[in-house]
């Protein structure tokens, strides 16, 4: 089929009238769902996942901090080229 033939098929689609009071029924159903709390299983799952992620972050932070070799201030100064000399010219 040619692209024009395919697009012509869309011209055959006609607008359908919605059932009466459909919008008010949808709004009423949404209002009843607003006041309903989340299921207990979802709340427990969300809480457990949050605790697991928090504990994982704490574990990674402390394990990395314990194994990291802490450089002295002189190493940091030399690495960042922050050494300050009293020479007027760097020759």
Buried (B, 14 or more C-beta within 10 A) or exposed (E): EEEEEEEEEEEEEEEEEEEEEEEEEEEEEEEEEEEEEEEEEEEEEEEEEEEEEEEEEEEEEEEEEEEEEEEEEEEEEEEEEEEEEEEEEEE
